[in-house]
Amino acid sequence: MEQQQQVEEAELISLHEDPLPCWTKSNLSKFENEALRQLSENNDIVIKPADKGSAVVLMDRKDYLWEGHRQLSDQNYYTKLDRPIYKDTIPLVNKILLSLYNKKFINHKQMSYLQGNNEPRMPSLTVSPPGRPIVSDCESETYRTAEYIDYYLNPLSIFFPSFLSPQIGLHLGQSTYNWTHRTHNTHSIGLFF
């Protein structure tokens, strides 16, 4: 049992490591490097990685900003906060974790890991970060708990009839819903839901 916990902890810790290699030489031609430089200096477009996969999204800057404002103004999903709420939620999360510990659902080492840091680490930003308007949950008060739950539930998800395969699409019984035929004019290259 203890060995299994060590394996699980090692796998969770490995999620935080950066496996990307450091390239020392460009694999692009002189022409491709020049085209990339011109694209990166064009202030009328936004170039960013797609939400899923390894595709690159190219969007008109006005459309990109309009979409960000549209999403943030949708009060069904976003609410403007007067102040950060983590100081209220940390004690609630710790109370739940303590209850799980007292009932012997988790051990002390697991509880310590799940509690993580008491306050989320806030990066110092000199410019606005690029990307979609979604509040990051990284290192929040529930981040490690969600990571822990996902570790155990994710392998089970493939057995549900509505499992969404990243390679194929949404499986509905014997048929597969093909997302690529349902995409509309997104002003993007390689952006599929």
C-alpha positions as CSV (number, residue, x, y, z in Angstrom):
1,M,0.0,0.0,0.0
2,E,2.8,2.5,0.9
3,Q,4.6,1.6,-2.3
4,Q,1.5,2.3,-4.3
5,Q,1.2,5.7,-2.7
6,Q,4.8,6.5,-3.5
7,V,4.2,5.6,-7.2
8,E,1.1,7.8,-7.2
9,E,2.9,10.7,-5.6
10,A,5.8,10.4,-8.1
11,E,3.3,10.5,-11.0
12,L,1.6,13.6,-9.6
13,I,4.9,15.3,-9.1
14,S,6.0,14.5,-12.6
15,L,2.9,16.4,-13.9
16,H,4.6,19.6,-12.8
17,E,8.0,19.0,-14.5
18,D,8.6,20.7,-17.9
19,P,9.6,18.0,-20.4
20,L,10.2,20.4,-23.3
21,P,13.6,20.2,-24.8
22,C,15.8,23.3,-25.3
23,W,16.6,23.7,-29.0
24,T,20.0,25.2,-29.8
25,K,19.6,25.5,-33.6
26,S,16.6,26.5,-35.6
27,N,15.1,23.9,-37.9
28,L,13.5,26.6,-40.1
29,S,14.9,27.9,-43.4
30,K,16.0,31.5,-43.8
31,F,12.7,32.2,-45.7
32,E,10.6,30.5,-43.0
33,N,12.4,32.5,-40.2
34,E,11.7,35.8,-42.1
35,A,8.1,34.9,-42.6
36,L,7.8,34.0,-38.9
37,R,9.4,37.3,-37.9
38,Q,7.0,39.3,-40.1
39,L,4.0,37.5,-38.7
40,S,5.2,38.1,-35.1
41,E,5.6,41.8,-35.8
42,N,2.1,42.2,-37.3
43,N,0.0,44.0,-34.7
44,D,-3.3,43.3,-36.6
45,I,-3.3,39.6,-35.8
46,V,-3.0,37.3,-32.7
47,I,-1.0,34.1,-32.9
48,K,-1.5,31.7,-30.1
49,P,-1.5,27.9,-29.4
50,A,-4.9,26.2,-29.7
51,D,-6.7,25.2,-26.5
52,K,-6.2,21.6,-27.4
53,G,-3.6,19.8,-29.4
54,S,-0.5,21.3,-31.0
55,A,-2.2,23.5,-33.6
56,V,-1.5,27.2,-33.9
57,V,-4.4,29.7,-34.1
58,L,-4.2,32.9,-36.2
59,M,-6.9,35.5,-35.5
60,D,-7.7,39.0,-36.4
61,R,-6.9,41.1,-33.3
62,K,-10.3,42.9,-33.3
63,D,-12.1,39.6,-33.4
64,Y,-9.9,38.2,-30.7
65,L,-10.6,41.2,-28.4
66,W,-14.3,41.2,-29.2
67,E,-14.6,37.5,-28.3
68,G,-12.7,38.0,-25.0
69,H,-15.0,40.8,-24.0
70,R,-18.1,38.8,-25.1
71,Q,-17.1,35.9,-22.9
72,L,-16.2,38.0,-19.9
73,S,-19.5,39.9,-20.0
74,D,-21.6,36.7,-20.0
75,Q,-22.9,36.7,-16.4
76,N,-24.0,33.1,-16.7
77,Y,-20.3,32.1,-16.4
78,Y,-18.4,35.1,-15.0
79,T,-19.0,37.2,-12.0
80,K,-16.9,40.2,-11.1
81,L,-15.6,39.9,-7.6
82,D,-15.0,42.8,-5.3
83,R,-12.1,41.0,-3.7
84,P,-10.3,37.6,-3.9
85,I,-12.3,34.8,-2.3
86,Y,-9.4,32.3,-1.6
87,K,-9.2,33.5,2.0
88,D,-12.8,32.3,2.5
89,T,-12.4,29.1,0.6
90,I,-9.1,27.8,2.1
91,P,-10.7,27.2,5.6
92,L,-13.6,25.4,3.9
93,V,-11.3,23.1,1.9
94,N,-9.1,22.4,4.9
95,K,-12.2,21.5,7.0
96,I,-13.3,19.0,4.3
97,L,-9.7,17.5,4.1
98,L,-9.5,17.2,7.9
99,S,-12.9,15.4,7.9
100,L,-11.6,13.0,5.2
101,Y,-8.4,12.5,7.3
102,N,-10.3,11.8,10.5
103,K,-12.5,9.3,8.7
104,K,-9.3,7.6,7.4
105,F,-10.2,8.2,3.8
106,I,-6.8,9.9,3.3
107,N,-3.6,9.7,5.3
108,H,-1.5,12.6,6.8
109,K,0.9,12.7,3.8
110,Q,-2.1,12.9,1.3
111,M,-3.8,15.6,3.4
112,S,-0.6,17.7,3.5
113,Y,-0.2,17.4,-0.3
114,L,-3.8,18.2,-1.0
115,Q,-3.7,21.3,1.2
116,G,-0.7,22.6,-0.7
117,N,0.2,26.2,-0.1
118,N,-2.2,28.2,1.9
119,E,-2.2,31.1,-0.5
120,P,-2.1,31.0,-4.2
121,R,1.1,32.3,-5.8
122,M,0.4,35.4,-7.8
123,P,2.8,36.1,-10.7
124,S,4.2,39.6,-11.2
125,L,3.0,40.7,-14.6
126,T,4.4,43.6,-16.4
127,V,2.1,43.1,-19.4
128,S,-1.2,41.5,-19.9
129,P,-0.9,37.7,-20.5
130,P,-2.0,36.4,-23.9
131,G,-4.7,33.7,-24.2
132,R,-8.3,33.1,-23.6
133,P,-10.2,34.9,-20.8
134,I,-10.2,32.0,-18.3
135,V,-9.0,32.4,-14.8
136,S,-6.2,30.0,-14.1
137,D,-6.8,27.5,-11.3
138,C,-3.1,26.6,-11.0
139,E,-2.0,26.4,-7.4
140,S,-5.4,27.6,-6.2
141,E,-6.9,26.3,-3.0
142,T,-8.6,23.3,-4.8
143,Y,-6.0,22.7,-7.5
144,R,-4.3,19.7,-5.9
145,T,-7.6,18.2,-4.7
146,A,-8.9,18.4,-8.3
147,E,-5.6,16.9,-9.6
148,Y,-5.9,14.0,-7.0
149,I,-9.5,13.3,-7.9
150,D,-8.7,13.5,-11.7
151,Y,-5.9,11.0,-11.2
152,Y,-8.3,8.3,-10.0
153,L,-11.4,9.2,-12.1
154,N,-9.8,9.9,-15.5
155,P,-9.0,6.3,-16.3
156,L,-12.7,5.5,-15.7
157,S,-14.0,8.2,-18.0
158,I,-13.4,6.1,-21.2
159,F,-16.1,3.7,-20.2
160,F,-18.9,6.3,-20.3
161,P,-21.0,6.4,-23.5
162,S,-20.4,10.1,-23.9
163,F,-16.6,9.8,-23.7
164,L,-14.9,12.5,-25.9
165,S,-11.8,11.0,-27.6
166,P,-9.3,13.7,-28.6
167,Q,-8.4,11.6,-31.7
168,I,-11.8,10.8,-33.0
169,G,-14.7,12.8,-31.5
170,L,-17.7,12.2,-29.3
171,H,-18.7,8.5,-29.1
172,L,-22.5,8.0,-29.0
173,G,-23.1,4.3,-29.0
174,Q,-21.8,3.0,-32.4
175,S,-21.7,6.4,-34.1
176,T,-19.1,9.1,-33.7
177,Y,-19.9,12.9,-33.8
178,N,-17.3,14.5,-36.1
179,W,-16.5,17.9,-34.6
180,T,-14.4,19.1,-37.6
181,H,-17.5,19.3,-39.9
182,R,-19.3,21.4,-37.3
183,T,-16.7,24.2,-37.0
184,H,-17.7,27.6,-38.4
185,N,-15.7,30.6,-39.6
186,T,-13.2,30.9,-36.6
187,H,-10.5,32.9,-38.5
188,S,-8.1,30.2,-37.3
189,I,-5.7,27.7,-38.7
190,G,-6.1,24.2,-37.2
191,L,-8.6,25.1,-34.5
192,F,-11.1,22.3,-33.9
193,F,-13.3,21.7,-30.9
